[in-house]
């Protein structure tokens, strides 16, 4: 992991900044802070038998498509299109690019688990979902739905429906262990908010 960070972290940070600078509008719920947190979660839930170069590249490039109008919902495939160009530009190892692109393409919750055919794709999917739980997760639900012009009631209803689904769809047992307390916190927050707004 440290070797992959030493080799790629600075390069990928710079490339992500370039991609976000040229994107039409950066979605604040999927900003640079989100990427850093997802990378932290990747390191937390991964074991030693993974390809860290694939994981770091997929993590840093997985949300590029989110910052384009056509990537408002399902943005993995669009992110992969942009990521492919980045991987070519930075001379990322050719034999690892397909795994990176699979991990990016199918990290949206709309894709069935069968699409995530590599351990790295499962890890990126799970790590991304971990960022919807906890205090940060609450903030992200509120910001994301406000940007979509949703009312507070609509946001609460969406969160209460979405949270159990996201938790149940986590790929790895280790991720569920890591997520459990933060998931309960987020769910209880929106239940309490619903009570107070009714």
N, C-alpha and C positions, 0 to 999 in steps of 0.2 A: 504494500500500500504506500509506504513512504517513498519507494522508488518511483511509483507512478505519479505521486504528487510532485516530487522533485523534477521529474521530466516534463509533466504536462500542465500542472496547475496554473502557472503564470501564463503560459501560452493560451490555455482555454479561457482564462479570465479575460485576457485581452481580446480574444476572438468573440466571446460573448458580448463584451462591451461594444465592439464594432457592429455586431448583428443587432443589438438593441438600439444603438444610435441610428441605424438606417431603417429600423422598423417604423411603420406609420404611427403607432401609439403604444407605449409600454404600459401594460396592465399592472397596476401597483400590487395586486395580490400575487403576482407571479414575477416579482422583481428579483434583483440580485440576492436579496436576503433570503428569499425562498430557495434559490439554488444552493446557497451556502448551507442552509438547514437540511436540505435533501441530502447533500453530500455527507453531512454529519450523521444522518440516519443511515445512509448506505454503510458507513464504517461501523455503525453500531450493530446492524443486523447481519452483516456478512461474516462468513467464516474465512479461513485461510485458503480454501480451495476455490478461489474465484479469479477472474481476470480483472485485476485492478485498473489496467489501462482502459479496458472496455467500460468499466463502471464509471471512471472519472469523466471520460468523454461523453458517455450517454447522459450522465447527470448534468453536466454543464450545458449541454446542447438540447436537452429534452423539451424545453418550453419556448423555443424561438418562434414557432408558429402561433403561439398564443397572442403575440403582439401584432398580428395581422387580422383585419376584419373577418376574413374567411376562417380564422382559427378560433373563433369565439367559443365554440363548444369542443368539438372533436379536432384537436390540433396536433396530435402525434404524427400523422402522416405528413402534414405540412412542415412540421419541425424537422422531420427526417430529410425532406427535400433540401432545406437550408443547411442542415448538419452535414449532408453528403458533400456539399461544396466546401464547407469548413475543413472537413477531414482531408479532402484532396489538397487544399491550400496549405495545411500544416504538415503534409506528408505523414499522416497517421498510418500505422502499419496496415497494408491492404488486406491481409488475412484476418484482421480484427474488425474491419469496417462493417461487415454484414451484421455481426452481433450487436455493434453499437446501434445500427439503424433499426434492427428488430426491437431493441430495448426502447428506443425513442418512439418508433411508429405505434407500438401497442401499449403505451403507458396510460392511455385514456381508459377510464372505467367502462366505456361503452364497448370495448373489445372483450370477447370471451377469453378466459384463461388459456385456452388451447393455442391462442396466438402467441403467447409468451413461452417460446420453446427453449429458451436458455435460462440458466440460473441467474445470469446477469439481468435479463429482462424482468424476471420475477422480483429481484431485489430493487431495481429502479422503480418498478410499479409500486411496491410496498413502501419504499422510502418516501416517494412522492405523496402517497396517501397519508403517511404519518403526520404530514404538515397540516392536515385539517383538524387535528385533535389538539386539545390543550388551549391555553389562553391565546396563543398565536392563531390557532385554528378558528376560535371565536372571531377574532379580528378579521381573518381572511374571509369568513362567511359574510360578515357585515360589509366589508369593503367590496368584495366581488359582486354581491347582489345589489349594492347601492350603485355601482357602475352600470349595472344592467337595468337601472330604474325600477327596482323592486321595492315594494313597501316593506316596513318592518315585519308586518304580519306574514307577508309572502316569504320573507327571508327566514323567519322562525319556522314556518311550515315546511319549507324546503330543507332546512337543516335537520329537523326532526325526522324527516323521511330519508334524507341522504346519509346521515351519520351511521345508523345501524347497517345500512347497505354497504357502506364503505368498509366498516369494521368486518362484516361477515365475508367480504370479498378479498381480504388480505390473503396473500398467497402462502406465507410462511408462518409456522407456529411461533417462531421467535419474534416475528413482528407483532403478532397478537399479544404476546407477553409484554413487549415493550409498550404497546399502545393502550393496554387495558385501562390504566388509571386515567390517562389523558382523555381517552374516549368517554369514560364515565363522567369526567368533569365537564366536557363539552356538551354532552347530552343533557346532563342535569342543568347546566347553564340555560340552555334553550327551553327546557321544560319550565324552569323558574321564570324566565322571561315571558313565556306564553301565559303563565298564571297571572303575572303582574300586568300584562297588557289586555287581559280580558275583563 
